[in-house]
Amino acid sequence: MARKSLIARENRRKEIVAKYSKIREELKAKGDYIALQKLPRDSAPTRLHNRCMFTGRSRSYYRKFGISRLVLREMGLRGEIPGLKKSSW
């Protein structure tokens, strides 16, 4: 599981992005890039990172399911994800 501080930091970034999204849109439409630079760095949506909703793991994240590969495998083996089954050949 990811450190609690990393999960908390990501949640804070999501809140800041939501707070400044409308302001960023208006400044981009005007072309006022100097004022855009003065906004907090974490207000940029590119600084967000996808994390697993169960473990907080940032690597090997499956966007379709919103979870990491490890959780996906466990849930798939338990039959908690419809239509997903382990393949063998």
Contact map, one row per residue, 1 for C-alpha under 8 A:
11100000000000000000000000000000000000000000000000000011100000000000000000000000000000000
11110110000000000000000000000000000000000000000000000011100000000000000000000000000000000
11111110000000000000000000000000000000000000000000000001000000000000000000000000000000000
01111111000000000000000000000000000000000000000000000000000000000000000000000000000000000
00111111100000000000000000000000000000000000000000000000000000000000000000000000000000000
01111111110000000000000000000000000000000000000000000000000000000000000000000000000000000
01111111111000000000000000000000000000000000000000000001000000000000000000000000000000000
00011111111100000000000000000000000000000000000000000000000000000000000000000000000000000
00001111111110000000000000000000000000000000000000000000000000000000000000000000000000000
00000111111111000000000000000000000000000000000110000000000000000000000000000000000000000
00000011111111100000000000000000000000000000000000000000000000000000000000000000000000000
00000001111111110000000000000000000000000000000000000000000000000000000000000000000000000
00000000111111111000000000000000000000000110001100000000000000000000000000000000000000000
00000000011111111100000000000000000000000000000100000000000000000000000000000000000000000
00000000001111111110000000000000000000000000000000000000000000000000000000000000000000000
00000000000111111111000000000000000000000110000000000000000000000000000000000000000000000
00000000000011111111100000000000000000000111100000000000000000000000000000000000000000000
00000000000001111111100000000000000000000010000000000000000000000000000000000000000000000
00000000000000111111110000000000000000000010000000000000000000000000000000000000000000000
00000000000000011111111100000000000000000010000000000000000000000000000000000000000000000
00000000000000001111111110000000000000000010000000000000000000000000000000000000000000000
00000000000000000011111111000000000000000000000000000000000000000000000000000000000000000
00000000000000000001111111100000000000000000000000000000000000000000000000000000000000000
00000000000000000001111111110000000100000000000000000000000000000000000000000000000000000
00000000000000000000111111111000000000000000000000000000000000000000000000000000000000000
00000000000000000000011111111100000000000000000000000000000000000000000000000000000000000
00000000000000000000001111111111101100000000000000000000000000000000000000000000000000000
00000000000000000000000111111111100100000000000000000000000000000000000000000000000000000
00000000000000000000000011111111000000000000000000000000000000000000000000000000000000000
00000000000000000000000001111111000000000000000000000000000000000000000000000000000000000
00000000000000000000000000111111100000000000000000000000000000000000000000000000000000000
00000000000000000000000000111111111100000000000000000000000000000000000000000000000000000
00000000000000000000000000110011111110000000000000000000000000000000000000000000000000000
00000000000000000000000000000001111111000000000000000000000000000000000000000000000000000
00000000000000000000000000100001111111100000000000000000000000000000000000000000000000000
00000000000000000000000100110001111111100000000000000000000000000000000000000000000000000
00000000000000000000000000000000111111110000000000000000000000000000000000000000000000000
00000000000000000000000000000000011111110000000000000000000000000000000000000000000000000
00000000000000000000000000000000001111111010000000000000000000000000000000000000000000000
00000000000000000000000000000000000011111111000000000000000000000000000000000000000000000
00000000000000000000000000000000000000111111000000000000000000000000000000000000000000000
00000000000010011000000000000000000000011111101000000000000000000000000000000000000000000
00000000000010011111100000000000000000111111101000000000000000000000000000000000000000000
00000000000000001000000000000000000000011111111100000000000000000000000000000000000000000
00000000000000001000000000000000000000000111111100000000000000000000000000000000000000000
00000000000000000000000000000000000000000001111110000000000000000000000000000000000000000
00000000000010000000000000000000000000000111111110000000000000000000000000000000000000000
00000000010011000000000000000000000000000001111111000000000000000000000000000000000000000
00000000010000000000000000000000000000000000011111100000010000000000000000000000000000000
00000000000000000000000000000000000000000000000111110000010010100000000000000000000000000
00000000000000000000000000000000000000000000000011111001111010000111000000000000000000000
00000000000000000000000000000000000000000000000001111111110010000111000000000000000000000
00000000000000000000000000000000000000000000000000111111000000000110000000000000000000000
00000000000000000000000000000000000000000000000000011111000000000010001000000000000000000
11000000000000000000000000000000000000000000000000011111100000000001001000000000000000000
11100010000000000000000000000000000000000000000000111111110000000000000000000000000000000
11000000000000000000000000000000000000000000000000110011111110000001000000000000000000000
00000000000000000000000000000000000000000000000011110001111110000001000000000000000000000
00000000000000000000000000000000000000000000000000100000111110000001000000000000000000000
00000000000000000000000000000000000000000000000000000000111111000001100000000000000000000
00000000000000000000000000000000000000000000000001110000111111100111100000000000000000000
00000000000000000000000000000000000000000000000000000000000111111111100000000000000000000
00000000000000000000000000000000000000000000000001000000000011111110000000000000000000000
00000000000000000000000000000000000000000000000000000000000001111100000000000000000000000
00000000000000000000000000000000000000000000000000000000000001111110000100000000000000000
00000000000000000000000000000000000000000000000000111000000011111111000000000000000000000
00000000000000000000000000000000000000000000000000111100000011101111101100000000000000000
00000000000000000000000000000000000000000000000000110010111111000111111100000000000000000
00000000000000000000000000000000000000000000000000000000000111000011111110000000000000000
00000000000000000000000000000000000000000000000000000000000000000001111111000000000000000
00000000000000000000000000000000000000000000000000000110000000000011111111100000000000000
00000000000000000000000000000000000000000000000000000000000000001011111111110000000000000
00000000000000000000000000000000000000000000000000000000000000000000111111111000000000000
00000000000000000000000000000000000000000000000000000000000000000000011111111100000000000
00000000000000000000000000000000000000000000000000000000000000000000001111111111100000000
00000000000000000000000000000000000000000000000000000000000000000000000111111111100111000
00000000000000000000000000000000000000000000000000000000000000000000000011111111000011000
00000000000000000000000000000000000000000000000000000000000000000000000001111111000000000
00000000000000000000000000000000000000000000000000000000000000000000000000111111110110000
00000000000000000000000000000000000000000000000000000000000000000000000000111111110000000
00000000000000000000000000000000000000000000000000000000000000000000000000110011111100000
00000000000000000000000000000000000000000000000000000000000000000000000000000011111100000
00000000000000000000000000000000000000000000000000000000000000000000000000000000111110000
00000000000000000000000000000000000000000000000000000000000000000000000000010010111111000
00000000000000000000000000000000000000000000000000000000000000000000000000011010001111100
00000000000000000000000000000000000000000000000000000000000000000000000000011000000111110
00000000000000000000000000000000000000000000000000000000000000000000000000000000000011111
00000000000000000000000000000000000000000000000000000000000000000000000000000000000001111
00000000000000000000000000000000000000000000000000000000000000000000000000000000000000111
